[in-house]
């Protein structure tokens, strides 16, 4: 148990330090706090500290579920109230039609919700798992970490790539005019 806790502790410290450094760098480069990274960073630091204080990795694990569920809810709320979060944040940089922004927000809301559900399924489904492989004892936390690294991260990259491709057909006339000139 102590080696398991040491690995989680080291990983959590890495998460907190890297998050703080990336937020400082973002602030220095942009000259202002970017909204989404600062919200995600605050959540990561809060749940990381809870993990360190309690010695229980569940806090850093459920952070993903809570954050992804909240983001999905906020995206759907934005669609319902005609306040598209992505258009607000990225509208000055990318020019898409209202339909394109709404599709992106809706599709990503579903993606965040699905990843939250899978996160909990893996976290709870493998919670008491222990097995030997590669001369090492793997626990449920290890399975969760491997799931995040080798399933969630590539799936997120592929999904976002697909969304960018999908959005190409929703470029606004402002962007199309600029490209022709």
C-alpha positions in Angstrom: 0.0 0.0 0.0 2.8 2.5 0.8 4.4 2.1 -2.6 1.0 2.5 -4.2 0.5 5.7 -2.2 4.0 7.0 -3.0 3.3 6.6 -6.7 -0.1 8.4 -6.4 1.5 11.1 -4.2 4.4 11.7 -6.8 1.9 11.8 -9.6 -0.4 14.2 -7.7 2.5 16.5 -6.9 3.5 16.4 -10.6 0.0 17.3 -11.6 -0.2 20.3 -9.1 3.3 21.6 -10.0 2.8 21.3 -13.8 -0.7 22.9 -13.5 0.7 25.9 -11.6 3.6 26.3 -14.0 1.3 26.1 -17.1 -1.1 28.6 -15.6 1.8 31.0 -14.9 3.2 30.5 -18.4 -0.3 31.1 -19.9 -0.7 34.3 -18.0 2.8 35.5 -19.0 2.2 34.6 -22.7 -1.3 35.9 -23.0 -1.1 38.7 -20.5 -4.5 37.7 -19.1 -5.9 34.6 -17.4 -7.4 32.3 -20.0 -10.8 31.3 -18.6 -11.0 27.5 -19.3 -7.4 26.6 -18.3 -7.8 28.6 -15.0 -11.1 26.9 -14.1 -9.6 23.4 -15.0 -6.4 24.3 -13.2 -8.2 25.4 -10.0 -10.3 22.1 -10.0 -7.1 20.0 -10.6 -5.2 21.8 -7.8 -8.1 21.5 -5.4 -8.7 17.8 -5.9 -4.9 17.2 -6.0 -4.6 18.8 -2.6 -7.5 16.7 -1.3 -5.6 13.6 -2.5 -2.4 14.7 -0.8 -4.1 15.6 2.5 -6.3 12.5 2.7 -3.8 10.1 1.1 -6.7 8.7 -1.0 -6.4 8.7 -4.8 -10.1 8.7 -5.3 -10.1 12.5 -5.1 -7.9 12.9 -8.2 -9.9 10.2 -9.9 -13.4 11.7 -9.3 -12.1 15.1 -10.3 -12.4 13.9 -13.9 -16.0 12.8 -13.4 -17.1 15.9 -11.6 -15.3 18.3 -14.0 -16.4 16.5 -17.2 -20.0 16.4 -16.0 -20.0 20.0 -15.0 -18.5 21.0 -18.4 -21.1 19.0 -20.2 -23.9 20.6 -18.2 -22.5 24.1 -18.8 -22.3 23.4 -22.5 -25.9 22.3 -22.7 -27.0 25.2 -20.5 -25.2 27.5 -22.9 -27.0 26.0 -25.8 -30.4 26.3 -24.1 -29.8 29.9 -23.1 -28.2 30.9 -26.4 -24.8 31.5 -24.7 -22.5 29.2 -26.6 -19.3 28.9 -24.5 -17.0 27.9 -27.3 -18.2 30.8 -29.5 -17.7 33.2 -26.6 -14.1 31.9 -25.9 -12.9 31.2 -29.5 -15.2 33.3 -31.7 -12.5 36.0 -32.2 -10.1 33.4 -33.4 -12.2 30.9 -35.4 -15.2 32.0 -37.5 -18.0 29.5 -37.8 -21.7 29.8 -38.3 -24.0 29.6 -35.3 -25.0 26.1 -36.4 -21.3 25.1 -36.4 -20.7 26.5 -32.9 -23.8 24.8 -31.6 -22.8 21.4 -33.1 -19.4 21.7 -31.6 -20.8 22.5 -28.1 -23.4 19.8 -28.3 -21.0 17.1 -29.6 -18.4 18.0 -26.9 -21.1 18.0 -24.2 -21.9 14.4 -25.1 -18.2 13.6 -25.3 -17.5 15.0 -21.8 -20.5 13.2 -20.4 -19.5 9.9 -21.9 -15.9 10.2 -20.6 -17.3 11.0 -17.2 -19.4 7.8 -17.2 -16.5 5.7 -18.4 -14.2 7.3 -15.8 -16.5 6.2 -13.1 -17.0 2.8 -14.6 -13.3 2.1 -14.7 -12.7 3.7 -11.3 -15.4 1.7 -9.5 -15.1 -1.4 -11.7 -11.4 -1.9 -11.0 -11.3 -0.3 -7.5 -10.4 -3.6 -5.7 -8.3 -5.1 -8.6 -4.8 -6.4 -8.0 -2.8 -8.5 -10.4 0.8 -9.2 -11.3 2.1 -8.3 -14.8 5.5 -7.3 -16.0 7.1 -8.1 -12.7 4.9 -5.6 -10.9 1.7 -5.5 -8.9 -1.0 -3.5 -10.6 -3.9 -2.1 -8.6 -7.2 -0.5 -9.6 -5.5 2.9 -9.6 -2.9 1.6 -12.1 -5.7 0.3 -14.3 -7.4 3.8 -14.1 -4.1 5.5 -15.0 -3.5 3.2 -17.9 -7.1 3.8 -19.1 -6.6 7.5 -19.0 -3.2 7.3 -20.8 -4.0 4.7 -23.5 -7.8 5.1 -24.0 -9.0 8.5 -23.0 -6.1 10.6 -24.3 -6.0 9.1 -27.8 -9.8 9.0 -28.0 -9.9 12.7 -27.0 -7.3 13.6 -29.7 -9.2 11.6 -32.4 -12.5 13.0 -31.4 -11.3 16.6 -31.4 -9.6 16.0 -34.8 -13.0 14.7 -36.1 -14.7 17.8 -34.7 -12.3 20.1 -36.5 -12.9 18.3 -39.7 -16.7 18.4 -39.1 -16.5 22.2 -38.5 -14.9 22.9 -41.9 -18.3 22.9 -43.5 -19.5 25.5 -41.0 -17.0 28.2 -41.7 -18.6 31.6 -41.7 -18.6 33.9 -44.7 -16.1 36.2 -42.8 -13.5 33.5 -42.8 -14.3 32.5 -46.4 -13.9 36.1 -47.7 -10.5 36.4 -45.8 -9.2 33.2 -47.4 -10.1 34.4 -50.9 -8.2 37.7 -50.6 
